């Protein structure tokens, strides 16, 4: 993919000549990545080229199905980069390529490597100018929904970018999803690697959090072993699989931002519970104890709203995508925002908005523990499963996401050719269940970075952090712990 995007066919205006050099110039260029079958099919569709076995015909036939099957197999076996399955047309201002680092993504794996990347060579000014372009196109800004990979060198880049946003748009709320794949938890073969990872996680989180109004950590060490994957076949070492689950969760959780607000002309028969970014931030991080760290739970796919006794409830199917969360922790001050869309009702038909509301209210009435407050957003549209979606559903998931009573014979995993859409539920909650996540980061920073003779002192110094800065990071984490649990022993300074 070109760093200029794919819209308008704009090329780079930069000259390839080096005007300050009179000698010979040699160019070393790597071969471009070959397009896979999916990207080739998109290209041919755009060129209106008829295909003998293509997918751009109007009818489905056996040859067409074989072509689609080949594409699915190609994606399941050969995805290396996110561009391999992206079908989005990008604006020329949307993509920014970081040049001059002379390393690949695997080497760009800790906080110190990316510490000064944003501020060097006017990169920060260029990135902020691109953001400014889109802001000026807006009639009104709800807020910034920021998704950052905080597992490596992009974390300090994100922190510097967020700091610039906070300075320039001080009255605009920022909702940050700190997302990471399972690769950051794998291949930790030595004590040193474990210390580096623990320090990175503590530093990264404490540096990102001051520049947003609410932060949602997303990314389990082993997604395949989690309860969130009850109806999914996930390969943890395959980012293509994991990213699909996380993307589905973020899409569903942010659906209220895209709903039409109720009004005289608003059609409320298909949606209810619209929110903007500021509304959800104030609800979860501005109420009660004012905890800014939220948990993301999903049910993928969500169970039917039939209320049958032999079926597990929707609340019982919601499981966290946020790591290091305490299970079954009672919290009388918990605040939740739940989104349910495409729910299935009786006779496998889409449930109405009122049916979903009644079913959820009935579940909360019979629940042993209830949050202090819960906002519910409902939409009748399900989550579509497009062609590039990976084959991750178990053989108990039907064509429209319904959960079947018996498995479908012939395949262990089902994808977009078998499952066309699914009902989804996502929940953002402010709860003391996040306490282990915060305490672990604070404890690791103190153990490896603050205490005398700690193993990570020199490492932090090489990342550019002096002792005072490290202590400030510890204080930031301690305040978060104390906000969630004022009586926590680890939140007090024991040095």
C-alpha positions in Angstrom: 0.0 0.0 0.0 1.2 3.5 -0.9 1.8 5.9 2.0 -0.1 8.4 -0.1 -3.3 6.4 0.4 -5.5 5.0 -2.3 -7.9 7.9 -3.1 -7.5 10.4 -5.9 -4.5 8.5 -7.4 -2.2 11.2 -6.0 1.5 10.6 -6.4 4.4 12.0 -4.5 5.7 15.4 -5.6 9.1 14.9 -4.1 12.0 14.9 -6.6 14.2 11.8 -6.6 17.3 13.8 -7.5 19.8 14.8 -4.8 20.7 18.3 -5.8 23.5 18.7 -3.2 25.4 15.7 -4.4 27.4 15.7 -7.6 28.6 12.1 -7.5 27.0 8.9 -8.6 23.7 7.9 -6.9 22.6 4.3 -6.5 19.1 3.2 -5.4 18.5 0.1 -3.4 14.8 -0.9 -3.4 13.2 -4.1 -2.2 10.7 -6.0 -4.4 7.1 -5.0 -3.6 4.9 -7.5 -1.8 2.9 -9.6 -4.2 -0.9 -9.0 -3.9 -2.7 -12.0 -2.5 -5.9 -13.4 -4.2 -8.2 -11.1 -2.1 -6.4 -7.9 -3.1 -6.1 -9.1 -6.7 -9.9 -9.6 -6.8 -10.5 -6.1 -5.4 -8.2 -4.6 -8.0 -10.0 -6.5 -10.8 -13.4 -5.4 -9.5 -12.3 -1.8 -9.6 -11.0 -2.2 -13.1 -14.4 -3.8 -14.1 -12.5 -6.8 -15.5 -14.8 -9.7 -16.0 -13.6 -12.9 -14.3 -14.4 -16.4 -15.4 -14.4 -17.6 -11.8 -14.6 -14.1 -10.3 -16.6 -12.7 -7.4 -17.9 -9.6 -9.1 -20.7 -11.3 -10.9 -24.3 -10.7 -9.7 -25.2 -14.3 -9.2 -23.7 -17.1 -7.1 -22.7 -20.2 -8.9 -20.4 -23.2 -8.2 -17.4 -21.5 -9.9 -18.0 -18.3 -8.0 -18.1 -20.3 -4.7 -14.8 -22.0 -5.5 -13.2 -18.6 -6.2 -14.5 -17.3 -2.8 -13.2 -20.4 -1.1 -9.8 -20.0 -2.6 -9.7 -16.4 -1.3 -10.7 -17.5 2.2 -8.0 -20.2 2.2 -5.4 -17.7 1.0 -6.2 -15.3 3.8 -6.4 -18.0 6.5 -2.9 -19.3 5.5 -1.0 -16.2 4.2 -1.8 -13.0 6.0 1.3 -11.2 7.0 0.3 -7.5 7.3 -3.0 -5.7 8.0 -3.0 -4.4 4.4 -3.4 -8.0 3.2 -7.1 -8.0 4.2 -7.9 -4.2 4.2 -10.6 -3.1 1.6 -10.7 0.5 2.8 -9.8 3.4 0.5 -7.5 5.7 2.5 -7.4 9.5 2.1 -3.9 10.8 1.2 -3.7 12.5 4.6 -4.7 9.3 6.6 -1.4 7.4 6.4 1.9 8.5 7.8 5.0 6.5 7.1 7.8 6.6 9.7 11.1 6.6 7.7 14.7 6.3 8.7 14.4 3.8 11.6 16.2 0.9 9.8 14.4 -1.8 11.7 11.3 -3.9 11.3 8.2 -4.1 13.5 9.6 -7.1 15.5 12.7 -5.0 16.5 10.6 -1.9 17.3 9.5 -3.6 20.5 10.2 -1.5 23.6 9.6 2.0 25.0 13.2 3.2 24.7 13.4 2.5 20.9 10.4 4.8 20.1 11.2 7.5 22.7 12.2 10.3 20.4 10.7 9.2 17.1 7.8 11.6 17.3 9.9 14.7 17.9 12.7 13.9 15.5 12.8 15.4 11.9 9.6 17.4 12.3 7.6 14.2 12.4 5.3 15.4 15.2 4.5 18.6 13.3 3.7 16.7 10.1 1.4 14.2 12.0 -0.4 17.0 13.9 -0.9 18.9 10.6 -2.6 15.9 9.1 -4.9 15.6 12.1 -5.7 19.4 11.9 -6.7 18.9 8.3 -9.5 16.5 9.3 -10.5 18.5 12.4 -11.1 21.5 10.2 -13.4 19.4 8.0 -15.7 18.7 11.0 -18.8 20.7 11.9 -18.6 19.4 15.4 -16.1 17.1 17.2 -17.5 14.6 19.7 -14.0 13.7 20.8 -11.0 11.6 19.7 -11.3 7.8 19.7 -7.6 6.9 19.8 -6.4 3.3 19.2 -2.7 2.7 20.1 -0.5 -0.4 20.1 1.1 0.1 23.5 3.2 -3.1 23.4 6.4 -1.7 21.8 8.0 1.4 20.2 4.7 2.9 19.1 3.7 3.5 22.7 5.9 6.6 23.2 4.9 7.9 19.8 1.3 7.6 20.8 2.1 9.4 24.2 3.8 12.3 22.4 0.9 12.5 19.9 -1.7 12.5 22.7 0.2 15.2 24.5 0.0 17.4 21.4 -3.7 16.7 21.1 -4.3 17.5 24.8 -2.4 20.8 24.4 -4.2 21.9 21.1 -7.7 20.5 21.8 -7.8 20.8 25.6 -11.7 20.8 25.8 -12.1 17.8 23.6 -12.3 14.4 25.4 -9.9 11.6 24.3 -11.0 8.0 24.6 -8.0 5.7 24.4 -8.0 2.0 23.5 -4.5 0.6 24.5 -4.5 -2.5 22.3 -1.9 -5.2 21.9 -1.6 -8.6 20.3 -0.6 -11.8 22.1 2.9 -11.6 20.6 4.0 -9.3 23.4 3.5 -12.0 25.9 5.2 -14.8 24.0 8.8 -15.8 23.7 9.9 -14.4 27.1 12.6 -17.0 27.6 14.8 -15.2 30.1 14.5 -13.3 33.3 15.9 -10.2 31.6 13.2 -10.3 28.9 10.5 -10.6 31.5 11.9 -7.6 33.4 12.0 -5.5 30.2 8.4 -6.5 29.4 7.1 -5.7 32.9 8.9 -2.3 32.9 7.6 -1.5 29.5 4.0 -2.2 30.4 4.3 -0.1 33.6 6.0 2.9 31.9 3.8 2.7 28.8 0.5 2.7 30.7 1.5 5.5 33.2 2.8 7.7 30.3 -0.3 7.3 28.1 -3.0 7.7 30.8 -2.5 11.4 31.7 -3.3 12.5 28.2 -6.8 11.0 27.9 -10.1 11.1 29.8 -10.6 7.4 29.7 -8.3 4.5 28.9 -9.4 0.9 28.0 -6.7 -1.8 27.9 -7.4 -4.5 25.4 -5.5 -7.6 24.6 -5.3 -11.0 26.4 -2.1 -13.0 26.7 -3.9 -16.1 25.4 -7.1 -15.2 23.7 -7.8 -18.8 22.7 -7.9 -19.9 26.3 -10.2 -17.2 27.5 -13.9 -17.4 28.1 -14.4 -14.7 25.4 -13.4 -17.4 22.8 -16.1 -19.9 23.9 -17.6 -20.0 20.4 -14.3 -19.1 18.5 -11.4 -21.1 17.2 -8.4 -18.8 17.7 -4.8 -19.3 17.0 -3.0 -17.0 19.5 0.1 -16.7 17.3 -2.0 -15.4 14.4 -2.6 -11.7 14.6 -5.2 -12.0 11.8 -7.4 -14.0 14.2 -6.9 -11.9 17.3 -7.3 -8.6 15.6 -10.7 -9.6 14.2 -12.0 -10.3 17.7 -10.7 -7.0 19.1 -11.9 -5.1 16.1 -15.4 -6.6 16.5 -15.4 -5.6 20.2 -14.3 -2.0 19.5 -16.8 -1.6 16.7 -19.6 -2.7 18.9 -18.6 -0.7 21.9 -18.4 2.5 19.8 -21.7 1.9 17.9 -23.6 4.4 20.2 -21.3 7.2 18.8 -22.7 6.5 15.3 -26.3 6.3 16.3 -28.6 9.2 15.4 -29.5 11.2 18.5 -33.3 11.0 19.4 -35.2 13.9 18.0 -38.4 14.8 16.0 -37.0 13.3 12.8 -35.1 10.4 14.3 -36.3 6.9 13.6 -36.1 5.1 16.9 -37.6 1.8 15.8 -34.1 0.4 14.9 -31.8 2.1 17.4 -31.9 3.4 21.0 -29.4 4.8 23.5 -27.3 7.1 21.3 -24.2 8.5 23.1 -21.3 10.7 22.1 -17.7 10.3 23.3 -18.0 12.9 26.0 -21.2 11.3 27.3 -19.6 7.9 27.8 -16.5 9.4 29.3 -18.5 11.4 31.8 -20.7 8.4 32.6 -17.8 5.9 33.3 -14.9 8.1 34.4 -16.7 11.1 35.8 -19.2 9.4 38.1 -18.8 7.9 41.6 -15.1 7.1 42.3 -14.0 8.8 39.0 -12.0 5.8 37.8 -10.6 6.5 34.3 -9.6 2.9 33.5 -12.4 0.9 31.9 -12.9 -2.8 31.1 -14.1 -4.1 27.8 -16.3 -7.2 27.8 -17.8 -8.9 24.7 -20.2 -11.8 23.9 -19.3 -13.0 20.4 -21.8 -14.0 19.2 -24.4 -12.9 21.7 -27.0 -15.5 22.8 -30.6 -15.3 21.8 -33.0 -13.1 23.8 -35.5 -15.9 24.3 -35.1 -16.4 28.0 -35.1 -20.1 27.9 -33.9 -21.8 31.0 -31.5 -24.1 29.3 -29.7 -21.2 27.6 -27.0 -19.1 29.3 -28.0 -15.5 29.8 -26.4 -12.5 27.9 -24.8 -11.3 31.2 -23.3 -14.7 31.7 -21.8 -14.7 28.2 -20.0 -11.3 28.6 -16.3 -11.9 29.2 -13.4 -9.5 29.3 -10.9 -8.6 26.6 -9.1 -6.5 29.1 -6.2 -8.5 30.7 -5.6 -9.1 34.4 -9.2 -8.5 35.5 -10.5 -10.0 38.7 -13.4 -12.5 38.3 -16.7 -12.3 40.1 -15.7 -9.2 42.1 -18.7 -7.5 43.7 -18.7 -3.7 43.2 -21.6 -1.6 44.4 -20.2 1.4 42.7 -19.7 -0.2 39.2 -21.0 1.8 36.2 -21.6 0.2 32.8 -22.4 1.1 29.3 -23.7 -1.9 27.3 -24.3 -2.2 23.5 -26.4 -5.0 22.0 -26.9 -5.2 18.2 -28.5 -7.7 15.9 -29.9 -9.7 18.9 -31.9 -12.8 17.9 -35.4 -13.3 19.4 -37.9 -16.0 19.2 -37.9 -18.3 16.1 -34.5 -17.0 15.1 -35.8 -13.6 14.1 -34.1 -10.3 14.9 -35.4 -9.0 18.2 -36.9 -5.6 18.4 -35.4 -2.8 20.4 -38.1 -3.1 23.1 -37.6 -6.9 23.3 -33.9 -6.5 23.9 -34.5 -3.8 26.6 -37.0 -6.0 28.4 -34.8 -9.0 28.3 -31.8 -7.1 29.7 -33.8 -5.4 32.4 -35.2 -8.9 33.4 -31.7 -10.3 33.6 -30.5 -7.5 35.9 -33.6 -7.9 38.1 -32.7 -11.5 38.7 -28.9 -11.0 38.9 -27.2 -11.6 42.3 -25.1 -8.4 41.8 -26.0 -5.3 39.9 -24.0 -2.2 38.9 -24.9 1.1 40.4 -25.9 2.4 36.9 -26.1 0.8 33.5 -26.8 2.6 30.2 -28.1 0.3 27.4 -27.7 1.0 23.6 -29.6 -1.2 21.2 -29.5 -1.6 17.4 -31.2 -4.1 15.3 -28.4 -4.4 12.7 -26.0 -7.3 13.4 -22.3 -7.3 12.9 -21.6 -8.2 9.2 -19.0 -10.8 8.5 -17.4 -9.7 5.2 -15.2 -11.8 3.0 -11.8 -11.0 4.5 -13.0 -11.9 8.0 -11.0 -15.0 9.3 -12.6 -18.4 9.7 -12.7 -18.3 13.5 -16.3 -19.5 14.4 -16.9 -22.9 15.9 -19.3 -25.3 14.2 -22.0 -24.4 16.6 -22.5 -20.9 15.0 -25.2 -20.7 12.3 -25.4 -18.6 9.2 -26.9 -15.6 11.1 -24.9 -16.1 14.2 -27.5 -18.2 16.0 -26.1 -20.7 18.5 -27.1 -24.2 17.3 -28.1 -27.1 19.5 -25.7 -29.6 17.7 -22.5 -29.0 15.8 -22.4 -28.8 12.0 -20.5 -31.8 10.6 -17.7 -31.4 8.1 -15.7 -28.5 9.5 -14.3 -27.3 12.8 -14.1 -23.6 11.9 -16.5 -21.5 9.9 -15.9 -18.1 8.2 -17.5 -15.5 6.1 -18.8 -18.0 3.5 -20.7 -19.9 6.2 -21.5 -17.1 8.7 -22.9 -13.9 7.2 -23.6 -11.9 10.3 -23.7 -12.3 14.1 -25.4 -10.7 17.1 -22.9 -8.9 19.3 -22.8 -7.5 22.8 -20.1 -5.3 24.2 -19.8 -3.6 27.6 -17.6 -0.9 28.9 -17.5 -0.9 32.7 -15.8 1.1 35.4 -15.2 -1.4 38.2 -12.8 -2.3 40.9 -12.2 -5.5 39.0 -9.4 -3.6 37.2 -7.5 -3.4 40.4 -5.1 -6.4 39.7 -4.2 -4.8 36.4 -3.2 -1.5 38.1 -1.5 -3.1 41.1 0.7 -5.4 38.9 2.0 -2.4 36.9 2.7 -0.3 40.1 4.3 -3.3 41.8 6.6 -4.1 38.9 7.6 -0.4 38.5 8.6 -0.2 42.2 10.3 -3.6 42.2 12.3 -3.2 39.0 12.7 0.5 38.7 12.3 2.4 42.0 13.6 0.3 44.8 17.4 0.4 45.6 19.4 -2.0 43.6 16.5 -2.8 41.3 17.3 -4.7 38.1 15.8 -2.1 35.7 17.4 1.1 36.9 20.0 1.2 34.1 17.4 0.1 31.5 15.1 3.0 32.4 18.0 5.4 32.3 18.8 4.1 28.8 15.2 4.8 27.9 15.7 8.4 29.0 14.1 8.3 32.4 15.8 9.8 35.4 14.9 8.7 39.0 12.6 11.7 39.5 10.7 10.8 36.3 10.4 7.2 37.3 9.0 8.2 40.7 6.5 10.5 39.0 5.3 7.5 36.9 4.9 5.5 40.1 2.9 8.3 41.7 0.6 8.3 38.6 -0.1 4.6 39.0 -0.5 4.8 42.8 -3.2 7.5 42.4 -5.1 5.2 40.0 -4.9 2.3 42.4 -6.1 4.5 45.3 -9.0 5.8 43.2 -10.2 2.3 42.7 -9.4 1.0 46.2 -8.6 3.7 48.8 -7.6 1.0 51.3 -5.1 -0.7 49.0 -1.7 -1.2 50.7 0.3 -1.0 47.5 -1.1 2.4 46.7 0.8 3.9 49.6 4.5 4.7 49.2 6.4 2.0 51.1 9.9 3.3 50.3 
